[in-house]
Amino acid sequence: MMVIRRRTLLASAVLSASLLVTACGSGDDGDSGGQSAGASDADIQAALDAGGSITVWAWEPTLKQVVTDFQAKYPKVKVDLVNAGTGNDQYTALQNAIKAGSGVPDVAQVEYYALPQFVLSKALTSLNGYGTDKLQGTFTPGPWNAVRSGDGVYGLPMDSGPMALFYNKEVFDKHGLKVPTTWDEYVAEAEKLHRADPKAYITSDTGDAGFTTSMIWQAGGKPYTVDGTKVGINFADPGTQKFTATWQKLIDGKLLSPVVGWSDAWYKGLGDGTIASLVIGAWMPANLESGVKATNGKWRVAPMPQWEAGGKVTAENGGSSLAIPAQGANKTLAYAFLRYATVDQGAQTRADGGAFPATSAQLNSPQFLNKDFPYFGGQKVNQVLAESAGQVAPNWSYLPFQVYANSVFGDTAGKAYLGGASLQDGLKAWQDVSIKYGQEQGFTIG
């Protein structure tokens, strides 16, 4: 059973952007960043036939079987799969290796929100020369957009996290709650639940950067604009204000559980019904099945609530790519592994192992769509999640120093969850700190 948390909590700033601006001033490969490389299909096959060794840094558990299968198919190739840490820890190790000029892996797992930071510092290889233009349509829009920068493709999507509403049907039925289809209904049901049982909350949220940006994304907000080293940060945009106006009602009404996500208390709340729902990425089923076993058969999945009645817009929450570091020693063989793991047989292997696929073929397959989930009362959960994957709002951008920005969310916007400041004011504080950091690193903030 695959169990992994796609969103990591960043306790401190660990990726410095100090090399970003100077790096992108040298060497123009025609894309937005990174270094170019390439090979034909014939070259890739020749590399597989000749064999060799590559090192892959990744923490995603389904890759273990992918590596085993890949080596069985190509016995002359040796893949050293290394867990250099989850998310933040691996990025620190990767940056240190890049700075030292040694020990850099041939392949690295990089989450979508962190990819721009590595691209702009030219730490990753542009994959355009490997024929990635032929992959248009292979992946769902959200993940495919996430691995692109300018005209370049800098990773291949491993998975995706289109958002949906996961809810405890037993709790909803007990208190006569209806499954909300809009965020106004969501607030109304939150009030009804908490009145009926003061110990119960519709969800928990103590302030999470990834969740907040995903919610703004769904609301049509575009607080970040990025054009190379020219960056805009503006949390006064209409989409952001739409989110904060609604979420402030939940904060002011003390309708959000004060339990920190992914803690033991959080799992306990999901198990005893005091946290009745989650709006989260499509990777969540495996986490519930393994972490909240006591509620087997009680949970269901519904579309993400909408900002407008009848709407069909979602956002991504989490997800990772596989990328090739610019200092990698064996790029052709590395790309062969990328393609196998994300496009070819590895994509099916990972879907079978519980990963939520980013590939259209897997998402649209009858086997995937018609899978019954006993934990969710026999519901065909993937039908809801696959539909969500096709409804992700386009044209979202992350900062080229999003890793740093997320790390200071708790000390800025996060304070709004404790009272004393509005969420909109908290986001303004987050904006100000992010702008200051970006300017210190040499970015032009406009």
GIBELNOR-V942133 format. One record per backbone hydrogen bond with DSSP energy under -1.0 kcal/mol. CO is the residue of the C=O (numbers start at 1). NH is the residue of the N-H. Records with the same first field share a line. If there is no record, write none. Layout:
BEGIN
CO=NH, NH
END
This chain:
BEGIN
17=20
19=23
20=24
23=26
35=126
40=44
41=45
42=46
43=47
44=48
45=49
46=50
47=51
52=78
54=80
55=106, 107
56=82
57=109
60=63
61=64
62=66
63=67
64=68
65=69
66=70
67=71
68=72
69=73
70=74
74=77
76=52
78=54
80=56
82=58, 84
86=89
87=91
88=92
89=93
90=94
91=95
92=96
93=97
94=98
95=99
96=100
97=101, 102
107=57
108=323
110=321
111=114, 115
114=118
115=119
116=120
117=121
118=123
119=34, 122
123=326
124=35
127=130
128=131
129=39
131=134
132=135
135=138
138=360
140=144
141=145
142=146
143=147
145=148
147=154
149=152
152=149
153=127
156=322
161=317
164=280
165=302
166=278
167=300
168=172
169=173
170=174
171=175
172=177
173=176
181=306
182=186
183=187
184=188
185=189
186=190
187=191
188=192
189=193
190=194
191=195
192=196
193=197
197=200
201=276
203=257
208=212
209=213
210=214
211=215
212=216
213=217
214=218
215=219
216=221
217=220
223=234
225=232
227=230
229=444
230=227
231=446
232=225
237=241
238=242
239=243
240=244
241=245
242=246
243=247
244=248
247=251
248=252
249=253
250=255
251=254
257=205
260=263
263=267
264=268
265=269
266=270
267=271
268=272
269=275
274=201
276=168
278=166
280=164
281=284
284=288
285=289
286=290
287=291
288=292
292=295
293=296
295=298
298=169
300=167
302=165
306=183
308=311
314=393
315=163
319=112
320=158, 159
321=110
322=156
323=108
324=125
325=328
330=334
331=335
332=336
333=337
334=338
335=339
336=340
337=341
338=342
339=343, 344
340=346
344=347
345=349
346=350
347=351
348=352
349=353
350=355
351=354
356=160
358=140
359=363
360=364
365=369
366=370
368=371
373=376, 378
374=377
375=297
376=379
379=373, 381
380=383
381=385
382=386
383=387
384=388
385=389
386=390
388=391
391=314
399=402
401=405
402=406
403=407
406=409
409=412, 414
412=415
413=416
414=417
415=418
422=426
423=427
424=428
425=429
426=430
427=431
428=432
429=433
430=434
431=435
432=436
433=437
434=438
435=439
436=440
437=441
438=443
439=442
444=231
END
